[in-house]
Amino acid sequence: MFMFQCLLEGFGVRLCVLALAVVTGLSARAARAEEAHAIAMHGKPAMPVDFTHMPYANPDAPKGGRLTWGVLGTFDSLNPFIVRGLPVQQMRGYVVESLLARGNDEPFTLYGLLARTVETDDERSFVTFRLDPRARFSDGRQVAAEDVLFSWQLLRDHGRPNLRQYYAKVVKAAALDPLTVRFDLAGANDRELPLILGLMPILPKHGIDVATFEETTLTAPVGSGPYRVTAVKPGASVTLTRNPDYWGRDLAINRGLYNFDEIRLDYFREANGQFEAFKRGLYDFRIEHEPLRWHDGYDFPAARSGEVIRDTVKPGVPQPSEFLVFNTRRPIFADIRVRQALTLLFDFELVNRNYFFGLYSRVAGYFAGSDLSAYGRPADARERELLKPFAARIPPDIMDGSYRLPVTDGSGRDRTTLRAALKLLSEAGYELNGNVLRNRATKAPFTFEIMVTTRDQERIALAFQRDLKRAGIEPTVRSVDPVQFDQRRLAYEFDMIQNRWDQSLSPGNEQYFYWGSAAADNPGTRNYMGARDPAVDAMIAALLEARERTDFVPAVRALDRALIAGFYTIPLFNVSEQWIARWNRIERPKVTSLSGYLPETWWSKRQPQAHQAK
């Protein structure tokens, strides 16, 4: 048809053929962009272009009602993108959106949100985002390419260390038109970077003062998300109200999500008080982390009558794992033999029986319960090839999968582990002098501080204190409030803390932030142990360069082996289930996502009829 019209207009055959080629090329590129409704780290997105909703969301969920969320701790800022302050984390997603949104049934796939399409090449040397022309901030202003560029520059220069690290890899960024942004990534050698940029929070250029961005603030941010901040009681509560003009309410990625008209975040300084408030119905749900409470703490009238429902969810991601973390910046923990000895002295069997009703398991490593874990699994040929330059740093039993955490007799007086620990401590320069372990050269007693902030952490620390006393070590246990704990943790001003690193099935750039050498002396990262290991850095680089999962999995397992070999932490326990208690006025979908519970998919069962109709 085009050729016929072209010839009718009097143009020559050759010119019409050239014009057809140009139009066809443009159409092909447009089709490719249109089909790029999503991007996966490895493989292809699971959901097709014309999907209607996510499998874990109920597209018919009614709108209305209120969700009251009980949060342990406090806050002094509504800006979660900077180092300073204790922010309200729910600003991300509920108020401030990103270009793309996670598909929670896949390891790492992102679908269009503010960006209607995403385009990249096989090398991932660039990424182009085309914004949805309907996208609006809550003040009615259109989300434009200049806002994307502004957000990138702002967070690269003034954001949290991980954001600065990611966004500094961009070689050049430019607006191709008012709704299209291209990022050039040549030389970054980071196949995850297009996805990292897709998750970049988009802030309004017209609503941000760059000069004061790094200061804590309780001023409500202007975002493009489904909710707006409508009330703030400093340190006590934040109220989010659903925006009736939310631009993205009909997107397939959002169908069945964000169902409550209001979300209220109520903060509690102390865990027991938080639980008592739940029992009285002062908030709607809680994620239980305490086995003792889960085991016998829900024997109260509302739970017995069925008004409070208890759900057990088994997610498909690596199991959350708790660790006691050595700060290896401290001279007392610089020797790996000391760290190995203290690992031997922790009596997990006793703690699991007495405190956890045997509900927990224990795995060395950071990807427990998934095919990414190296624990108990011999290294394959690809792993051995990756770790060959660092063979001297990885013990043979960790390479062949035979290494196991110590198992005690559960008595609290296991002699075998005590003898092995004292032998290692002697090799490291310590000796028992009476009932006190001392440095052989300086005669200084072996002592350090375990910093805790919750009752549960304190119980673990006190149990470990008893274990250590058998070896002549008497650490102090210091309990501090959440604000001080977070400040000292971020500044690495501690000897030992309890911590958890949540992992996905697609670990990536955040691994540098967790244990990369460059993060070791950069306050605000999550490299709390101060790891500086070329093997760890090399394995993170390898997993980022992997194109297929067959290369990716061995790289992650090799990283796991390098971290296990460093003895940076004492593994405490692994949580294989999510324990959720909710009042029956809150309902959730029957299908659970791969990542587990998602409050944004829940809804209120008590709806005014007008809200249901709406």
C-alpha positions in Angstrom: 0.0 0.0 0.0 2.9 2.3 0.9 4.6 1.7 -2.5 1.4 2.2 -4.4 0.7 5.5 -2.7 4.3 6.6 -3.1 4.3 5.9 -6.9 0.9 7.7 -7.2 2.6 10.8 -5.7 5.0 10.8 -8.6 8.2 9.6 -6.8 10.5 7.2 -8.6 10.7 3.5 -7.9 14.1 3.7 -6.4 13.2 6.5 -4.0 10.0 4.7 -3.0 12.0 1.5 -2.3 14.4 3.5 -0.1 11.5 5.1 1.7 9.9 1.8 2.3 13.1 0.5 3.8 13.3 3.4 6.2 9.7 3.1 7.3 10.1 -0.7 7.7 13.2 -0.3 9.8 11.5 2.3 12.0 8.5 0.0 12.3 10.7 -3.0 13.3 12.5 -0.9 15.9 9.2 0.4 17.2 7.8 -3.2 17.4 10.9 -4.3 19.3 10.4 -1.5 21.7 6.7 -2.2 22.1 7.5 -5.9 22.8 10.1 -5.0 25.5 7.4 -4.6 28.1 9.8 -6.3 30.5 13.4 -7.3 31.1 14.8 -10.3 32.8 18.2 -10.7 34.3 18.5 -14.2 32.8 16.2 -15.8 30.2 12.9 -14.2 29.3 10.0 -12.6 31.2 7.4 -15.1 32.3 4.4 -12.8 31.6 3.4 -12.0 28.0 2.9 -8.5 26.6 -0.9 -8.7 27.0 -0.9 -10.1 30.6 -3.8 -8.7 32.7 -2.6 -9.1 36.2 0.1 -10.9 38.2 -0.7 -14.5 39.4 -0.3 -13.6 43.0 -2.7 -10.6 42.9 -6.5 -10.8 43.0 -7.7 -8.5 40.2 -11.2 -8.4 41.8 -10.0 -7.3 45.2 -12.3 -4.6 46.6 -11.0 -1.2 47.3 -11.4 0.7 50.5 -10.8 0.4 54.2 -7.7 0.9 56.2 -4.6 -1.2 56.9 -2.8 -0.4 60.2 0.8 -1.5 60.1 2.7 -2.0 63.4 6.3 -1.1 62.9 9.0 -1.8 65.5 11.4 1.2 66.0 11.1 4.8 65.2 11.7 7.3 62.3 12.9 10.8 61.9 12.8 11.2 58.1 10.6 10.5 55.1 13.6 10.3 52.8 14.8 6.7 52.4 17.4 7.6 49.7 20.0 9.2 51.9 22.4 8.0 54.7 21.2 10.3 57.4 18.3 9.5 59.6 15.9 6.6 60.2 13.6 6.7 57.3 10.1 5.4 56.7 10.9 2.6 54.2 7.3 2.4 52.8 7.9 5.7 51.0 9.5 3.5 48.3 6.8 1.9 46.2 3.8 3.3 48.0 4.7 7.0 47.4 7.7 7.1 45.1 7.8 4.8 42.0 10.5 3.6 39.7 10.7 3.2 36.0 10.0 -0.6 36.2 8.4 -2.8 38.8 9.4 -6.3 40.1 7.6 -9.4 39.1 7.5 -11.2 42.4 7.1 -14.7 40.9 10.5 -14.6 39.1 14.1 -14.4 40.3 14.7 -11.0 38.8 12.3 -9.7 36.1 11.0 -6.1 35.8 7.8 -5.0 34.1 6.9 -1.6 32.8 5.6 1.0 35.3 6.6 4.7 34.8 8.4 3.4 31.7 6.1 1.8 29.2 9.0 0.1 27.4 12.6 -0.8 28.0 15.1 -1.5 25.2 18.7 -2.8 25.4 21.1 -4.7 23.2 22.6 -8.2 23.7 25.8 -6.7 25.3 23.6 -4.4 27.5 25.8 -1.5 26.6 22.9 0.8 26.8 19.3 1.0 28.0 16.5 3.2 26.8 13.3 3.8 28.7 10.2 5.3 27.1 7.9 6.8 29.6 4.2 6.2 29.7 2.6 9.5 28.6 -0.1 9.1 31.2 2.4 9.0 34.1 1.8 11.9 36.6 3.2 13.0 39.9 0.7 13.5 42.7 0.6 17.2 42.1 -0.6 16.6 38.5 2.7 17.3 36.7 3.6 14.9 34.0 6.6 12.6 34.6 9.1 13.6 32.0 12.6 12.6 30.8 14.1 15.5 32.6 12.8 14.1 35.9 14.5 10.8 35.1 17.8 12.5 34.3 17.5 14.7 37.4 16.8 11.7 39.7 19.8 9.8 38.3 22.2 12.8 38.8 20.7 13.6 42.3 21.1 10.0 43.6 24.4 9.5 41.9 25.8 12.6 43.7 23.8 12.7 46.9 22.1 9.3 47.5 23.0 6.4 49.6 26.4 4.7 49.0 24.8 1.8 47.0 22.9 4.2 44.8 26.0 6.3 44.1 28.0 3.2 43.3 25.4 1.9 40.8 24.6 5.1 39.0 28.2 6.2 38.7 28.7 3.4 36.2 26.6 5.2 33.6 28.9 6.7 31.0 26.4 9.2 29.6 22.7 9.9 29.9 20.5 11.9 27.5 16.9 12.7 26.8 16.1 11.6 23.2 12.7 13.3 23.4 10.5 14.6 26.3 9.5 11.1 27.2 12.5 9.0 26.3 15.8 8.6 28.1 18.9 6.6 27.1 21.7 5.6 29.4 25.0 4.6 27.8 26.8 1.8 29.8 29.7 0.9 27.6 32.6 -0.4 29.6 30.6 -1.0 32.8 30.7 -4.8 32.2 27.6 -5.1 34.3 24.7 -6.9 32.8 22.5 -6.1 35.8 22.9 -2.4 35.4 19.9 -1.9 33.0 17.7 -3.5 35.6 19.2 -1.5 38.4 18.4 1.7 36.5 14.9 0.4 35.9 14.5 0.3 39.7 15.7 3.8 40.1 13.2 5.9 42.2 12.0 8.8 40.1 11.7 12.1 41.9 10.2 15.4 40.6 12.8 17.9 39.4 10.4 20.7 40.3 9.8 19.4 43.9 13.4 18.8 45.1 15.9 21.2 46.6 19.3 19.7 45.8 21.0 21.8 48.4 19.0 20.3 51.3 18.4 16.8 49.8 20.9 15.0 52.1 19.2 16.4 55.3 16.5 14.5 57.1 13.0 15.8 56.6 9.4 15.1 57.6 8.0 17.1 54.7 5.8 14.8 52.6 7.5 13.9 49.3 5.9 14.4 46.0 5.8 11.1 44.2 4.0 9.3 41.4 2.8 6.3 43.4 -0.6 5.2 44.5 -0.4 6.9 47.9 0.3 10.3 49.3 1.5 11.2 52.8 -1.3 13.0 54.5 -0.3 13.0 58.2 2.9 12.7 60.2 3.4 12.4 64.0 7.2 12.5 64.4 8.6 9.2 65.6 5.0 7.8 66.2 3.0 7.4 63.0 2.6 8.1 59.3 -0.6 8.1 57.4 -0.7 7.3 53.7 -3.9 8.0 51.7 -4.7 6.4 48.4 -4.6 9.0 45.6 -7.9 8.9 43.8 -6.2 10.3 40.7 -3.4 7.8 40.7 -2.3 7.5 37.1 -1.3 3.8 37.1 -4.3 2.3 38.8 -5.4 0.4 35.6 -1.9 -1.0 34.7 -1.7 -4.8 34.6 1.2 -4.7 36.9 -0.9 -2.9 39.5 -4.2 -4.7 39.1 -5.3 -6.1 42.4 -2.7 -4.1 44.3 -2.9 -1.1 46.6 -6.4 -1.8 47.7 -6.7 0.1 51.0 -7.9 3.7 51.0 -5.6 4.4 53.9 -2.4 2.9 55.3 -1.4 3.9 58.8 2.1 3.1 60.0 2.2 3.0 63.8 5.6 2.8 65.4 6.5 0.9 68.7 9.7 1.3 70.6 9.6 -2.0 72.3 8.8 -5.5 71.0 6.6 -6.7 73.9 4.5 -3.5 73.8 4.1 -4.0 70.1 2.8 -7.5 70.5 0.4 -6.4 73.3 -1.0 -3.8 71.0 -1.6 -6.4 68.3 -3.5 -8.6 70.8 -5.8 -5.6 71.5 -6.4 -5.1 67.8 -4.6 -1.8 67.5 -2.9 -2.9 64.3 -3.9 -5.4 61.7 -1.0 -7.8 61.1 2.4 -8.8 62.3 5.3 -10.8 60.8 6.4 -13.0 63.7 10.1 -13.5 64.1 10.1 -15.0 67.6 9.6 -18.8 67.7 8.7 -18.8 71.4 5.9 -16.3 70.8 4.8 -18.2 67.6 4.8 -21.5 69.5 2.8 -20.5 72.6 2.2 -16.7 72.6 -1.0 -16.7 70.5 -3.2 -18.3 73.1 -5.4 -15.3 73.7 -9.1 -14.9 73.2 -9.1 -13.4 69.7 -6.7 -16.1 68.4 -8.8 -18.9 70.0 -12.0 -17.5 68.5 -10.6 -17.2 65.0 -10.6 -13.4 64.9 -6.8 -13.6 64.6 -5.6 -15.9 61.8 -2.1 -17.4 61.7 -0.6 -18.1 58.3 2.6 -20.1 57.5 4.1 -19.2 54.2 7.0 -21.0 52.5 8.7 -18.6 50.0 10.9 -19.8 47.2 13.8 -17.4 47.8 16.9 -18.1 49.9 16.1 -18.5 53.6 16.6 -15.4 55.8 19.6 -16.2 58.0 20.7 -14.5 61.2 24.4 -14.1 62.0 26.6 -12.8 64.7 29.0 -10.5 62.8 32.6 -10.0 63.6 33.9 -6.4 62.9 37.3 -7.5 61.5 38.4 -3.8 61.5 38.9 -4.5 65.3 42.4 -6.0 66.0 40.9 -8.6 68.3 39.0 -10.2 65.3 41.6 -9.6 62.6 43.0 -13.2 63.0 40.8 -15.8 61.2 41.8 -18.4 63.8 40.1 -16.3 66.5 36.9 -16.1 64.4 37.0 -19.9 63.8 37.4 -20.6 67.5 34.5 -18.4 68.5 32.3 -20.1 65.8 33.1 -23.5 67.5 32.1 -22.1 70.9 28.5 -21.2 69.9 26.2 -24.0 71.1 23.4 -23.9 68.5 21.9 -27.2 69.6 21.3 -25.9 73.1 19.9 -22.5 71.9 17.6 -24.1 69.3 16.1 -26.5 71.8 15.7 -24.1 74.7 14.7 -20.9 72.8 13.4 -22.0 69.4 11.6 -25.3 70.1 13.8 -26.9 67.5 12.0 -24.9 64.7 15.3 -23.6 63.2 18.0 -25.1 61.1 21.5 -23.9 60.6 23.6 -23.5 57.5 26.9 -21.9 56.9 26.7 -19.5 54.0 24.5 -16.8 52.7 22.0 -18.4 50.3 20.5 -21.1 52.5 17.7 -23.3 51.2 18.3 -22.5 47.5 20.3 -23.9 44.6 22.7 -20.9 45.0 24.0 -22.3 48.3 27.4 -24.0 48.3 27.1 -25.5 51.8 27.2 -29.3 51.7 27.7 -29.3 47.9 31.0 -30.0 46.1 32.3 -27.4 43.7 31.7 -28.1 40.1 34.2 -27.6 37.3 33.1 -24.0 36.6 33.4 -23.1 40.3 36.9 -24.5 40.5 37.9 -22.6 37.4 36.6 -19.3 38.9 38.3 -19.9 42.3 41.6 -21.3 40.9 43.5 -18.0 41.3 42.4 -18.0 45.0 42.9 -21.7 45.8 45.1 -21.0 48.7 42.3 -19.0 50.4 39.6 -21.6 50.2 40.1 -24.7 52.4 39.7 -28.1 50.7 36.7 -29.1 52.8 34.8 -26.0 51.7 35.6 -26.8 48.1 34.6 -30.4 48.3 31.4 -29.7 50.3 32.4 -31.7 53.3 32.8 -28.7 55.7 30.1 -28.6 58.4 29.3 -26.3 61.2 30.2 -27.8 64.6 27.5 -29.9 66.2 27.6 -30.0 70.0 26.0 -32.5 72.4 23.5 -29.7 73.4 24.6 -29.7 77.0 26.3 -26.3 77.1 29.5 -28.1 78.2 30.7 -29.8 75.0 34.4 -30.7 75.6 35.3 -31.5 72.0 34.4 -28.1 70.6 36.0 -26.4 73.6 39.4 -28.2 73.0 39.3 -27.4 69.3 38.6 -23.7 70.0 41.3 -23.4 72.7 43.8 -24.9 70.3 43.0 -22.3 67.6 43.2 -19.5 70.2 46.6 -20.7 71.3 47.8 -20.7 67.7 46.5 -17.1 67.5 48.6 -16.0 70.5 46.2 -16.5 73.5 46.5 -18.7 76.6 44.4 -19.5 79.6 45.7 -17.9 82.8 43.5 -19.4 85.5 40.0 -18.8 84.3 40.9 -15.9 82.0 42.0 -16.1 78.4 44.9 -13.6 77.9 47.0 -12.4 75.0 50.3 -14.2 75.5 52.4 -11.1 74.7 50.5 -8.3 76.3 48.7 -10.3 79.1 45.5 -8.3 78.2 42.3 -10.3 78.7 40.3 -11.4 75.7 37.2 -9.2 75.9 34.8 -7.5 73.5 31.3 -6.0 73.3 28.2 -7.6 71.8 25.8 -4.8 70.9 22.1 -5.6 70.8 18.8 -3.7 70.4 16.0 -6.2 70.9 15.1 -8.7 73.7 15.6 -11.6 71.2 19.1 -10.4 70.3 19.9 -10.0 74.0 18.9 -13.6 74.7 21.2 -14.9 72.0 24.1 -12.7 73.1 23.7 -13.8 76.8 23.6 -17.4 75.7 26.8 -16.9 73.7 28.4 -15.0 76.7 27.9 -18.2 78.7 29.4 -20.3 76.0 32.5 -18.1 75.8 33.0 -18.0 79.5 34.0 -21.7 79.4 37.1 -20.6 77.3 38.0 -17.7 79.6 36.3 -15.1 77.5 33.9 -12.7 79.1 32.3 -10.3 76.6 30.0 -7.5 77.7 26.4 -7.4 76.3 25.3 -3.8 75.7 21.6 -3.1 74.8 21.0 0.2 73.0 17.9 1.8 71.5 17.2 1.3 67.8 18.4 4.8 66.8 21.8 4.3 68.5 22.1 0.8 67.2 21.5 1.9 63.6 23.9 4.8 63.9 26.7 2.7 65.4 26.1 -0.1 62.9 26.3 2.3 59.9 29.5 3.9 61.3 31.0 0.4 62.1 31.3 1.4 65.8 30.9 -2.0 67.3 32.8 -5.2 68.0 30.0 -7.7 67.3 26.3 -7.3 66.3 23.5 -9.6 65.1 22.5 -9.0 61.5 20.6 -10.6 58.6 21.2 -10.1 54.9 18.1 -11.0 52.9 19.0 -12.5 49.5 17.1 -13.1 46.3 17.4 -15.8 43.6 19.2 -13.2 41.5 21.9 -11.6 43.7 23.7 -8.8 41.8 25.2 -5.4 42.4 24.1 -5.3 46.0 26.7 -8.0 46.8 29.4 -5.3 46.4 27.5 -3.3 48.9 27.3 -6.3 51.3 30.9 -7.5 51.1 32.9 -5.8 48.4 36.3 -4.4 49.4 35.4 -0.9 48.2 32.5 -0.9 50.7 34.6 -1.9 53.7 35.6 1.6 54.8 32.6 3.5 53.3 30.2 4.3 56.2 26.6 3.4 55.4 27.2 0.2 53.4 26.2 -3.3 54.7 29.7 -4.6 54.7 29.5 -4.6 58.5 32.2 -7.3 58.9 34.8 -5.2 56.9 35.5 -7.9 54.4 38.4 -7.1 52.0 38.9 -10.3 49.9 40.0 -10.3 46.3 38.3 -13.7 45.9 35.0 -12.2 47.0 35.3 -9.2 44.7 36.2 -11.5 41.7 33.2 -13.7 42.3 30.8 -10.8 42.5 32.3 -9.6 39.2 31.8 -13.0 37.7 28.1 -13.3 38.7 27.5 -9.8 37.2 29.1 -10.8 33.9 27.1 -14.1 33.6 24.7 -14.2 30.6 23.0 -17.5 31.4 21.9 -19.1 34.6 24.3 -22.0 33.9 27.1 -19.5 34.4 25.4 -17.5 37.0 24.7 -20.2 39.6 28.3 -21.4 39.8 29.5 -17.8 40.2 27.1 -17.3 43.2 28.2 -20.6 44.7 31.8 -19.6 44.4 31.0 -16.4 46.1 29.3 -18.3 48.9 32.4 -20.5 49.3 34.7 -17.4 49.5 32.5 -15.9 52.2 32.3 -19.1 54.2 36.1 -19.5 54.1 36.5 -16.0 55.5 34.6 -16.8 58.8 33.3 -13.3 58.9 30.2 -14.3 60.9 28.9 -17.0 63.2 25.8 -18.5 61.6 22.9 -18.5 64.1 19.9 -19.9 62.4 17.9 -20.1 59.1 14.2 -19.3 58.8 12.5 -21.5 56.3 9.0 -20.1 56.8 7.3 -16.7 57.1 5.0 -16.5 60.1 2.1 -14.1 59.6 -0.6 -13.2 62.1 -3.5 -11.1 61.0 -6.9 -10.0 62.2 -9.7 -11.6 60.1 -10.8 -8.1 58.9 -7.8 -8.4 56.5 -7.8 -10.8 53.6 -5.1 -11.9 51.3 -4.9 -13.9 48.0 -4.9 -17.6 48.1 -1.8 -17.7 45.8 1.5 -16.6 47.4 4.3 -15.1 45.3 7.7 -16.7 45.0 9.1 -13.9 47.3 6.5 -14.6 50.0 3.9 -12.3 51.6 3.0 -9.0 49.9 0.9 -6.5 51.9 0.2 -4.6 48.8 -1.9 -7.5 47.5 -4.2 -7.6 50.6 -7.6 -6.0 51.1 -10.1 -5.1 53.7 -13.1 -7.4 54.2 -15.1 -4.7 55.8 -16.0 -2.4 52.9 -18.6 0.3 52.7 -20.9 -0.5 49.8 -20.0 2.7 48.1 -16.3 1.8 48.1 -17.1 -1.6 46.6 -19.1 -0.1 43.8 -16.3 2.4 43.1 
